[in-house]
Amino acid sequence: MTRIRTVGMAEARPKLTQYVDEVSRGDPIFIVAKSQMKAVLMGIDQYNDMVERLEDLSDSLAIMEAKLEGDTTIPFEEYL
């Protein structure tokens, strides 16, 4: 399991370019201010993957809810 990497806001400011390069090749960095996590810096590929997964989960949930309510569903290919 990957260790969660945190950096303080003061440390992150001057090293932002370096951190952007790092997260584009690896794990996200959590930005901390006043002992609280305030933001996450992650690569665009990780972000896009996360959004796509959330959309897929949302679609799956909508299908399951429709089935529970007795609605009929059709395969996507037939819809097209």
Buried (B, 14 or more C-beta within 10 A) or exposed (E): EEEEBEBEEEEBEEEEEEBBEBBEEEBBBBBBEEEEEEEEBBBEEBEEEEEEEEEEEEEEEEEEEEEEEEEEEEEEEEEE
